[in-house]
Amino acid sequence: MSRESHPEGKVSRRGLVVAAIVLCVGVGYVVSDGIASRGAGEEKLKQWTEAQALPTVAVFTPKLSANISALELPGRMEAYARAPIYARVSGYLKSWTVDIGASVKAGQLLAEIEAPDLDQQLLQAKAALASAQASEALALVTAQRWQAMAGTNSVSRQAIDEKLGDLTVKQAQTKAAQAALDRLEVLSTYKKVAAPFDGIVTARNTDLGALINADNANGLALFVISDVTKLRLYVNVPQNFVPAIRLNAKAHITVPEHPGASYKAIVEASARAVDAASGTTRMQLVVKNANGDLMPGSFANVRFDLPANATAVDVPASALVIDQGGIRVATLDAEDRVKFKTVEIGRDLGRVVEISSGLAADDRVIESPPDGLVDGDKVRVVVGGRGAGQVTPPPAKTSPGAR
């Protein structure tokens, strides 16, 4: 029995040794695998932690501006030709023939003034001219007689020259009297007040029997005649828009009394100077008004179509950074590093701002730059597009021995 049991005992001890070796190898493999897994997990955790330490930003690509480039300004319309009619002679209003709103033609009688003082001055001037002409005739006859006696040596040469000089004086007095009479006769024609051009009567400030004072420019005009077949439209244009509005440029106007209607106007003249008080330049436009729809003195809203800026792009107002460096936007390069660009604002449209220069359509722009960003900072871009996206969570910790 001892011979049979010895081999079995020997085999058992060998099996135990092999089993122990296998067990040790397995334990070593499990331990090494756990250590490797722990190291990989810690590395991933470290990378995730470092990524979370970077500023998280949302980016977008600006779009070319689709907004219609236009400028709207208030304006004031005036008659293309306007003439206040004042009296040239003093007297009393004898009659008037037209009232406000009436259409008149050039030379048409508007009113007539009764001027008794002028009539008396005219009679006096005629009498003065007759007296001067009589004196001239007498001086002429006298001078001729004295010249005839010059050959007889009965009169001195001095006396003859005196008679000729007196004739010259009398001739000058006659001319002066004639000029005075002509002036009064011309002035007498102004007793009839006539229209200077075709138009309408926009004001009448007199009535029958009213006392008329000649050349009273400080008082009210008797009538105001306005040519409204076309109107002048005056607009004060801000200085920075003046270069974009050139002569013969077209504009569209609207008026409150005709809602929904639009009228065309053309830039006719520019003051070519900036008013220091308002920072604007006055421009004159011409509006055709053959139908008489528009009224002089009325308000109008003027819309200029400005040349489009092919490089202008739109960005949200939140993308702007305004500090001591000026107006800037934060962009990202290919390595997701911050690069600030200085820009110029074309128009502020509220939530959207039109950038006229400094930014390209293919730039990646940070939508809302966090405080403290500087050039060269590394950032983490949000996944999922502008203003959206989810932050990737850290990897789950791996327990030792897990595969």
C-alpha positions as CSV (number, residue, x, y, z in Angstrom):
1,M,0.0,0.0,0.0
2,S,3.0,2.3,0.6
3,R,4.2,1.9,-2.9
4,E,0.9,2.8,-4.4
5,S,0.4,5.9,-2.2
6,H,3.8,7.4,-2.8
7,P,3.3,8.4,-6.5
8,E,-0.1,9.9,-5.6
9,G,1.4,12.1,-3.0
10,K,4.2,13.2,-5.4
11,V,1.7,14.1,-8.0
12,S,-0.4,16.1,-5.6
13,R,2.6,18.2,-4.5
14,R,3.4,18.9,-8.2
15,G,-0.1,19.9,-8.9
16,L,-0.1,22.3,-6.0
17,V,3.0,23.9,-7.2
18,V,1.6,24.4,-10.7
19,A,-1.6,25.7,-9.3
20,A,0.3,28.2,-7.2
21,I,2.3,29.4,-10.1
22,V,-0.8,29.8,-12.2
23,L,-2.5,31.7,-9.4
24,C,0.4,34.0,-9.0
25,V,0.5,34.7,-12.7
26,G,-3.2,35.4,-12.7
27,V,-3.0,37.7,-9.7
28,G,-0.1,39.5,-11.3
29,Y,-2.0,40.0,-14.5
30,V,-5.0,41.3,-12.7
31,V,-2.9,43.7,-10.6
32,S,-1.0,45.0,-13.6
33,D,-4.2,45.4,-15.6
34,G,-5.8,47.3,-12.8
35,I,-2.8,49.6,-12.4
36,A,-2.9,50.3,-16.2
37,S,-6.6,51.0,-16.2
38,R,-6.3,53.3,-13.2
39,G,-3.5,55.2,-15.0
40,A,-5.5,55.5,-18.2
41,G,-8.5,56.7,-16.2
42,E,-6.5,59.3,-14.3
43,E,-4.9,60.5,-17.6
44,K,-8.4,61.0,-19.1
45,L,-9.6,62.7,-15.9
46,K,-6.6,65.0,-16.1
47,Q,-7.3,65.8,-19.7
48,W,-11.0,66.5,-19.0
49,T,-10.2,68.6,-16.0
50,E,-7.7,70.7,-18.1
51,A,-10.3,71.0,-20.8
52,Q,-12.9,72.3,-18.3
53,A,-10.4,74.9,-17.1
54,L,-10.4,76.5,-20.6
55,P,-13.1,79.2,-21.3
56,T,-16.1,77.7,-23.1
57,V,-17.3,79.8,-26.0
58,A,-19.9,79.5,-28.8
59,V,-18.8,80.6,-32.2
60,F,-20.5,81.5,-35.4
61,T,-19.7,82.6,-38.9
62,P,-20.9,86.2,-39.8
63,K,-23.2,86.6,-42.8
64,L,-23.0,89.2,-45.4
65,S,-25.4,92.0,-44.6
66,A,-28.8,91.5,-46.2
67,N,-30.2,94.8,-44.8
68,I,-31.2,97.4,-47.4
69,S,-28.9,100.3,-47.1
70,A,-31.1,103.4,-46.8
71,L,-31.1,106.7,-44.8
72,E,-34.4,108.3,-43.7
73,L,-34.4,111.9,-42.6
74,P,-37.1,114.6,-42.0
75,G,-37.4,117.4,-44.5
76,R,-39.3,120.6,-45.2
77,M,-40.8,121.6,-48.5
78,E,-40.9,125.1,-49.9
79,A,-42.2,126.6,-53.1
80,Y,-39.7,126.6,-55.9
81,A,-40.3,130.3,-56.4
82,R,-41.9,132.4,-53.7
83,A,-42.5,136.2,-53.9
84,P,-43.9,138.4,-51.1
85,I,-45.5,141.4,-52.8
86,Y,-44.9,144.7,-51.0
87,A,-46.3,148.1,-52.0
88,R,-44.0,150.5,-53.8
89,V,-46.3,153.5,-53.3
90,S,-48.1,154.8,-50.2
91,G,-51.8,155.2,-50.1
92,Y,-55.0,153.3,-49.5
93,L,-56.1,149.9,-51.0
94,K,-58.6,150.8,-53.6
95,S,-59.5,147.2,-54.6
96,W,-58.2,143.6,-54.8
97,T,-59.1,141.0,-57.3
98,V,-57.7,137.6,-56.0
99,D,-57.9,135.8,-52.8
100,I,-55.8,132.9,-51.2
101,G,-55.7,129.7,-53.2
102,A,-56.4,131.5,-56.5
103,S,-54.2,130.7,-59.5
104,V,-52.7,133.7,-61.2
105,K,-50.7,134.4,-64.4
106,A,-47.6,136.6,-64.7
107,G,-48.7,140.3,-65.0
108,Q,-52.3,139.6,-63.7
109,L,-53.7,142.4,-61.6
110,L,-53.9,141.6,-57.9
111,A,-54.9,144.9,-56.4
112,E,-55.0,148.7,-57.0
113,I,-53.8,151.4,-54.6
114,E,-55.2,154.9,-54.5
115,A,-52.2,157.3,-54.0
116,P,-53.3,161.0,-53.9
117,D,-49.9,162.2,-52.6
118,L,-48.2,160.6,-55.5
119,D,-50.7,162.1,-57.9
120,Q,-49.9,165.6,-56.6
121,Q,-46.1,164.9,-56.8
122,L,-46.6,163.9,-60.4
123,L,-48.4,167.2,-61.2
124,Q,-45.7,169.1,-59.5
125,A,-43.0,167.4,-61.4
126,K,-44.8,168.1,-64.7
127,A,-45.0,171.8,-63.7
128,A,-41.3,171.9,-62.8
129,L,-40.4,170.3,-66.1
130,A,-42.4,173.0,-68.0
131,S,-40.7,175.7,-66.0
132,A,-37.2,174.3,-66.7
133,Q,-38.0,173.9,-70.4
134,A,-39.1,177.6,-70.6
135,S,-35.9,178.8,-68.8
136,E,-33.8,176.7,-71.2
137,A,-35.6,178.2,-74.2
138,L,-34.9,181.7,-73.0
139,A,-31.3,180.9,-72.2
140,L,-30.9,179.5,-75.7
141,V,-32.2,182.6,-77.4
142,T,-30.1,184.9,-75.2
143,A,-26.9,182.9,-75.9
144,Q,-27.6,183.0,-79.7
145,R,-28.0,186.8,-79.6
146,W,-24.8,187.4,-77.7
147,Q,-22.9,185.2,-80.0
148,A,-24.3,187.2,-83.0
149,M,-22.9,190.4,-81.4
150,A,-19.5,189.0,-80.9
151,G,-18.4,190.1,-84.5
152,T,-19.3,193.8,-83.8
153,N,-17.0,194.0,-80.7
154,S,-19.9,195.6,-78.8
155,V,-19.9,192.9,-76.1
156,S,-17.0,191.3,-74.3
157,R,-16.0,187.7,-74.7
158,Q,-16.5,187.2,-71.0
159,A,-20.2,188.2,-71.2
160,I,-20.7,185.8,-74.1
161,D,-19.2,182.9,-72.2
162,E,-21.5,183.7,-69.2
163,K,-24.6,183.5,-71.4
164,L,-23.4,180.1,-72.9
165,G,-22.7,178.8,-69.4
166,D,-26.2,179.8,-68.3
167,L,-27.7,177.9,-71.2
168,T,-25.8,174.8,-70.2
169,V,-27.1,175.1,-66.6
170,K,-30.7,175.5,-67.9
171,Q,-30.3,172.4,-70.1
172,A,-29.1,170.4,-67.1
173,Q,-32.1,171.6,-65.0
174,T,-34.4,170.5,-67.8
175,K,-32.9,167.0,-67.8
176,A,-33.2,166.8,-64.0
177,A,-36.8,167.8,-64.1
178,Q,-37.5,165.3,-66.9
179,A,-35.8,162.5,-64.8
180,A,-37.9,163.4,-61.7
181,L,-41.0,163.3,-63.8
182,D,-40.0,159.9,-65.3
183,R,-39.4,158.5,-61.9
184,L,-42.8,159.5,-60.6
185,E,-44.5,158.2,-63.7
186,V,-42.8,154.8,-63.3
187,L,-43.7,154.8,-59.6
188,S,-47.3,155.6,-60.5
189,T,-47.5,152.4,-62.4
190,Y,-47.0,150.5,-59.1
191,K,-50.4,151.7,-58.0
192,K,-51.5,148.5,-59.8
193,V,-50.1,145.5,-58.0
194,A,-49.4,142.6,-60.5
195,A,-48.2,139.0,-60.2
196,P,-44.5,138.5,-61.0
197,F,-44.9,135.0,-62.3
198,D,-47.4,132.1,-62.7
199,G,-48.4,130.6,-59.4
200,I,-51.0,130.6,-56.6
201,V,-51.8,133.2,-54.0
202,T,-50.7,131.6,-50.7
203,A,-51.3,134.7,-48.5
204,R,-53.4,137.9,-48.6
205,N,-52.7,140.4,-45.8
206,T,-54.7,143.4,-46.8
207,D,-58.3,144.6,-47.4
208,L,-60.2,147.5,-48.9
209,G,-59.3,150.9,-47.4
210,A,-56.2,149.6,-45.6
211,L,-53.4,152.1,-45.2
212,I,-50.5,151.2,-47.4
213,N,-46.9,152.2,-46.4
214,A,-44.5,152.0,-49.3
215,D,-41.3,149.9,-48.9
216,N,-42.3,148.6,-45.5
217,A,-40.3,145.4,-45.6
218,N,-40.7,144.9,-41.8
219,G,-44.5,144.7,-42.2
220,L,-46.7,142.1,-43.8
221,A,-46.6,141.6,-47.5
222,L,-49.8,142.5,-49.4
223,F,-49.8,139.1,-51.1
224,V,-47.5,136.1,-51.4
225,I,-47.3,134.3,-54.7
226,S,-45.8,130.8,-54.9
227,D,-44.9,128.6,-57.8
228,V,-45.9,125.1,-56.6
229,T,-45.6,123.2,-59.9
230,K,-42.3,122.0,-58.4
231,L,-41.1,122.3,-54.8
232,R,-37.7,122.6,-53.1
233,L,-37.2,120.1,-50.4
234,Y,-34.5,120.9,-47.7
235,V,-32.9,118.1,-45.7
236,N,-30.1,118.2,-43.1
237,V,-27.8,115.3,-43.8
238,P,-25.4,114.0,-41.1
239,Q,-21.8,114.6,-41.9
240,N,-20.8,111.0,-42.2
241,F,-23.5,110.3,-44.9
242,V,-22.8,113.4,-47.0
243,P,-20.2,111.6,-49.3
244,A,-22.8,108.9,-50.1
245,I,-25.4,111.4,-51.3
246,R,-24.3,113.0,-54.6
247,L,-25.9,115.5,-56.9
248,N,-28.7,114.1,-59.1
249,A,-29.1,111.2,-56.6
250,K,-32.7,110.0,-56.3
251,A,-34.8,110.0,-53.1
252,H,-38.4,108.9,-52.2
253,I,-40.6,111.0,-50.0
254,T,-43.8,110.5,-48.1
255,V,-46.1,113.0,-46.4
256,P,-48.6,112.5,-43.6
257,E,-51.6,113.9,-45.6
258,H,-51.2,111.2,-48.3
259,P,-50.5,107.9,-46.5
260,G,-49.3,105.1,-48.7
261,A,-48.3,107.5,-51.5
262,S,-44.6,108.0,-52.5
263,Y,-43.1,110.8,-54.5
264,K,-39.7,111.0,-56.3
265,A,-37.2,113.7,-55.6
266,I,-33.7,114.6,-57.0
267,V,-30.8,116.1,-55.2
268,E,-30.2,119.5,-56.9
269,A,-27.7,121.3,-54.7
270,S,-25.6,120.9,-51.5
271,A,-24.5,123.6,-49.1
272,R,-21.0,121.9,-49.2
273,A,-20.5,123.1,-45.6
274,V,-21.2,121.5,-42.2
275,D,-23.2,123.4,-39.6
276,A,-21.1,123.4,-36.5
277,A,-24.1,123.4,-34.2
278,S,-25.9,120.3,-35.7
279,G,-23.1,118.5,-37.5
280,T,-25.2,118.3,-40.7
281,T,-25.0,119.6,-44.3
282,R,-28.1,121.2,-45.8
283,M,-29.1,119.7,-49.2
284,Q,-31.8,120.9,-51.6
285,L,-33.9,118.4,-53.6
286,V,-36.5,119.1,-56.3
287,V,-39.9,117.5,-56.3
288,K,-42.3,117.7,-59.2
289,N,-45.8,118.7,-58.1
290,A,-47.8,119.1,-61.3
291,N,-50.9,117.7,-59.6
292,G,-50.6,120.0,-56.6
293,D,-50.7,117.1,-54.1
294,L,-47.8,118.5,-52.1
295,M,-48.0,121.8,-50.2
296,P,-45.2,124.3,-49.6
297,G,-44.2,124.5,-45.9
298,S,-45.2,120.9,-45.1
299,F,-43.2,118.2,-43.5
300,A,-41.9,115.2,-45.5
301,N,-40.0,112.0,-44.7
302,V,-37.1,111.6,-47.1
303,R,-35.6,108.2,-47.9
304,F,-32.2,108.0,-49.6
305,D,-31.0,104.6,-51.1
306,L,-27.4,104.4,-50.2
307,P,-24.7,102.4,-52.1
308,A,-24.5,98.9,-50.7
309,N,-21.3,97.8,-48.9
310,A,-20.3,94.5,-50.5
311,T,-18.0,93.6,-47.5
312,A,-20.4,94.5,-44.7
313,V,-21.4,91.7,-42.4
314,D,-24.0,91.3,-39.6
315,V,-23.0,90.2,-36.1
316,P,-25.1,90.2,-32.9
317,A,-24.5,93.1,-30.6
318,S,-23.3,90.7,-27.9
319,A,-20.2,89.9,-29.9
320,L,-18.8,93.5,-29.6
321,V,-16.1,94.3,-27.1
322,I,-15.9,98.0,-26.4
323,D,-12.9,99.0,-24.2
324,Q,-9.8,101.2,-24.3
325,G,-8.8,99.3,-27.4
326,G,-11.8,100.6,-29.3
327,I,-14.6,98.5,-30.8
328,R,-13.4,94.9,-31.4
329,V,-14.7,91.4,-31.9
330,A,-13.0,88.2,-30.7
331,T,-12.3,85.6,-33.4
332,L,-10.6,82.1,-33.3
333,D,-7.8,80.9,-35.4
334,A,-7.3,77.3,-36.7
335,E,-6.0,76.2,-33.2
336,D,-8.9,77.7,-31.3
337,R,-6.8,80.6,-30.0
338,V,-8.3,84.0,-29.5
339,K,-7.5,86.9,-31.9
340,F,-9.1,90.3,-31.4
341,K,-10.0,92.3,-34.5
342,T,-10.8,96.1,-34.5
343,V,-13.9,96.8,-36.5
344,E,-16.0,99.8,-37.6
345,I,-19.8,99.8,-37.2
346,G,-21.7,100.8,-40.3
347,R,-25.2,100.8,-38.7
348,D,-26.6,99.8,-35.3
349,L,-29.8,97.9,-36.0
350,G,-30.5,97.0,-32.3
351,R,-29.8,93.3,-31.6
352,V,-27.8,93.1,-34.8
353,V,-24.9,95.4,-35.8
354,E,-23.7,95.9,-39.3
355,I,-19.9,95.8,-39.5
356,S,-18.6,97.9,-42.4
357,S,-14.9,96.9,-42.1
358,G,-12.4,94.8,-40.1
359,L,-14.2,91.5,-40.3
360,A,-14.4,88.9,-43.0
361,A,-17.4,86.6,-43.8
362,D,-15.3,83.4,-43.1
363,D,-14.0,84.5,-39.7
364,R,-15.1,82.4,-36.7
365,V,-16.5,84.9,-34.2
366,I,-17.1,84.4,-30.5
367,E,-20.7,85.1,-29.8
368,S,-20.4,86.4,-26.2
369,P,-16.7,86.8,-25.3
370,P,-16.0,86.1,-21.5
371,D,-14.3,88.7,-19.5
372,G,-10.5,88.5,-19.3
373,L,-9.9,87.0,-22.7
374,V,-6.7,88.3,-24.4
375,D,-5.0,87.5,-27.7
376,G,-3.6,84.0,-27.8
377,D,-5.8,82.5,-25.1
378,K,-6.9,78.9,-25.8
379,V,-10.6,78.3,-25.6
380,R,-13.0,75.3,-25.8
381,V,-15.6,75.6,-28.5
382,V,-19.1,74.5,-27.6
383,V,-20.4,71.7,-29.8
384,G,-23.7,72.1,-31.5
385,G,-23.5,75.4,-33.2
386,R,-24.0,79.1,-32.3
387,G,-25.4,79.6,-28.8
388,A,-26.1,75.9,-28.2
389,G,-24.2,72.7,-27.6
390,Q,-23.4,70.4,-24.7
391,V,-20.2,70.1,-22.7
392,T,-18.8,66.5,-22.8
393,P,-18.9,65.0,-19.3
394,P,-15.8,63.5,-17.7
395,P,-15.2,59.7,-18.2
396,A,-16.4,57.4,-15.5
397,K,-13.8,56.1,-13.1
398,T,-12.7,52.5,-13.8
399,S,-12.4,50.2,-10.8
400,P,-9.3,48.0,-10.5
401,G,-9.7,44.7,-12.2
402,A,-12.4,45.9,-14.6
403,R,-11.9,45.3,-18.2
